Amino acid sequence: MGVLIVSTAKELLLPFFTALGVIVGGALIGSFAAFFTEGSPLATMNELARTIKFWAILVGIGGTFNMFKGIESGVFEGQPLALLRQLLVFSSGYLGALLGYWVIVTLSGGE
């Protein structure tokens, strides 16, 4: 039972924190370009966080092929738990990207 909980937690936390890290790291490091171009680092952080949110979700879930395979097995092979698991993994990546976006918007003073 304990191994199952740890495995499930890892399967959900990995996409969450990966998507969170893509947003926060990408926006922070990408805003360094504003120093070299004499732009606003805070505005650049907001723009980058907004534009890479979709890609952070994809990176968080590990690409799309495995996800579509899990959805296919859930729908066409009658495995509802596989479908539920893929939806939870996607939701985890989405929530991580959303939290990362919120952190960047909050740190940079809002939109």
BAVO-906396 format. One record per residue (C-alpha): residue in one letter; y, z, x. Coordinates in pm, whole numbers, padded with zeros to 5 digits, always signed. Layout:
AYZX/...
This chain:
M+00000+00000+00000/G+00245+00090+00278/V+00177-00235+00464/L+00252-00432+00147/I+00587-00256+00101/V+00686-00314+00464/S+00583-00680+00442/T+00778-00732+00120/A+01083-00550+00257/K+01077-00770+00568/E+01042-01081+00354/L+01351-00986+00154/L+01567-00825+00424/L+01529-01105+00676/P+01700-01371+00457/F+01964-01120+00346/F+02075-01021+00694/T+02035-01372+00835/A+02271-01515+00571/L+02508-01222+00621/G+02511-01281+00996/V+02573-01653+00960/I+02881-01593+00745/V+03028-01304+00943/G+02945-01442+01286/G+03043-01798+01203/A+03376-01697+01053/L+03465-01454+01332/I+03365-01677+01621/G+03499-01989+01451/S+03837-01828+01401/F+03880-01824+01779/A+03961-02195+01747/A+04283-02095+01570/F+04402-01925+01890/F+04372-02253+02080/T+04529-02465+01807/E+04807-02219+01722/G+04677-02176+01368/S+04622-01865+01163/P+04297-01689+01255/L+04283-01509+00919/A+04327-01829+00719/T+04067-01997+00939/M+03824-01709+00877/N+03869-01744+00501/E+03821-02120+00511/L+03513-02101+00733/A+03351-01828+00524/R+03407-02034+00209/T+03275-02359+00354/I+02963-02223+00527/K+02843-02006+00240/F+02598-02272+00117/W+02460-02330+00467/A+02418-01956+00522/I+02193-01940+00215/L+01981-02228+00348/V+01954-02069+00692/G+01870-01735+00532/I+01579-01871+00333/G+01452-02062+00635/G+01515-02417+00517/T+01412-02574+00193/F+01061-02711+00247/N+00878-02378+00233/M+01081-02271-00067/F+01001-02588-00260/K+00634-02551-00169/G+00636-02195-00306/I+00812-02305-00625/E+00566-02593-00664/S+00267-02362-00631/G+00424-02124-00881/V+00496-02389-01141/F+00216-02645-01102/E-00067-02427-00974/G-00012-02141-01217/Q+00091-01878-00963/P+00385-01695-01120/L+00397-01434-00842/A+00459-01706-00584/L+00744-01837-00798/L+00886-01488-00841/R+00862-01423-00467/Q+01053-01743-00385/L+01320-01658-00638/L+01358-01312-00483/V+01384-01462-00134/F+01650-01706-00254/S+01837-01427-00431/S+01823-01216-00117/G+01975-01495+00093/Y+02238-01558-00173/L+02335-01190-00189/G+02358-01174+00191/A+02589-01476+00199/L+02795-01332-00085/L+02831-00997+00092/G+02928-01173+00415/Y+03192-01375+00231/W+03325-01060+00067/V+03345-00881+00404/I+03539-01169+00561/V+03777-01202+00266/T+03834-00825+00266/L+03895-00811+00643/S+04132-01103+00637/G+04345-00977+00350/G+04203-01166+00056/E+04240-01521-00063/
